[in-house]
Amino acid sequence: MHPWTAITQLLDQEIGASIQRGQGQGQAVVTLPGAYLTAEEKAAKAAQHEGIEPGQQWQSRASGKLYVIEEVSSQSVTVEGVGEYPFQKFHQPFARPVK
C-alpha cells in the first residue's frame, strides 16, 4: 500500500468519513458525516451541545485545572490558552466543574 493511501485512510477514519468502493479501481465515494443534514437533524445536533457558553469555566479531566470557554461556534469550542476542539471531542478532555 502506498504511504499516502494509508495516511488518507487514517485521516478519513479520524473525521468519520466513510468510503464506499465502486466496481472498478478509482471509483470511491467519500461521505462526510453531517454533510446533508435536514433542519430537524441540525436542531438535534445543536441541542447536544447546549449549555456550552463563552465565559464558562470547564475543568480539565487530566489535570483538574479550570479553563475558560473563549468562543463557541456551530462546529467547535475554543478554550482560552489551550485551543480549539471540535464538539465531538470537547467532552473527552473537559468536564463541567462541580459547583
C-alpha positions in Angstrom: 0.0 0.0 0.0 1.3 3.4 -0.9 2.1 5.6 2.2 -0.2 8.4 1.0 -3.1 5.9 0.7 -2.5 4.8 4.3 -2.3 8.4 5.5 -5.5 9.4 3.7 -7.4 6.4 5.1 -6.3 7.3 8.6 -7.4 10.9 8.2 -10.8 9.7 6.8 -11.2 7.5 9.9 -10.3 10.4 12.2 -13.0 12.7 10.7 -15.6 9.9 10.5 -15.8 9.7 6.7 -17.0 6.5 5.1 -15.6 5.2 1.9 -17.6 3.1 -0.5 -15.7 1.4 -3.3 -17.1 1.1 -6.7 -16.8 -1.8 -9.1 -13.6 -0.6 -10.8 -10.4 1.0 -9.5 -10.6 4.7 -8.7 -14.3 4.8 -8.1 -14.6 5.7 -4.5 -17.3 7.8 -2.9 -16.5 9.6 0.3 -19.3 10.6 2.6 -18.7 13.1 5.4 -21.0 12.8 8.4 -23.4 15.7 8.7 -22.8 16.9 5.1 -26.5 16.8 4.2 -28.5 17.2 7.5 -32.2 18.1 7.5 -33.4 21.0 9.6 -34.6 18.6 12.3 -31.2 16.8 12.3 -29.4 20.1 12.6 -31.6 21.2 15.6 -31.0 17.8 17.3 -27.2 18.1 16.8 -27.3 21.7 18.2 -29.3 20.5 21.2 -26.5 18.0 22.1 -24.1 20.9 22.7 -26.4 23.3 24.6 -25.0 24.7 27.8 -21.5 25.4 26.5 -21.2 29.2 26.6 -18.4 31.7 26.3 -17.1 32.7 29.8 -17.9 29.4 31.5 -15.3 27.5 33.3 -14.7 23.9 32.4 -12.3 21.5 34.2 -9.5 19.5 32.6 -10.1 15.8 33.2 -6.4 15.2 33.2 -5.1 17.9 35.5 -8.2 19.3 37.3 -7.2 22.8 36.2 -10.1 25.2 35.3 -10.2 26.7 31.8 -12.5 29.5 30.4 -14.5 28.9 27.2 -13.5 31.7 24.9 -15.7 31.1 21.9 -18.4 28.6 20.8 -19.2 28.2 17.0 -21.5 25.9 15.2 -18.7 23.3 14.9 -16.3 23.8 17.8 -15.4 25.2 21.2 -12.3 27.4 21.7 -10.7 27.1 25.2 -8.7 30.1 26.3 -5.0 29.3 26.4 -5.5 25.8 25.1 -7.0 25.9 21.6 -10.0 24.8 19.5 -11.8 21.5 20.0 -14.5 20.0 17.6 -17.7 19.3 19.5 -17.3 15.6 19.1 -14.0 15.7 21.1 -14.6 18.5 23.6 -16.1 16.3 26.3 -13.2 13.9 26.3 -10.6 16.3 27.9 -13.1 18.6 29.7 -15.9 18.3 32.2 -18.1 20.8 33.9 -16.7 21.7 37.3 -18.6 20.7 40.4 -20.5 23.6 41.8 
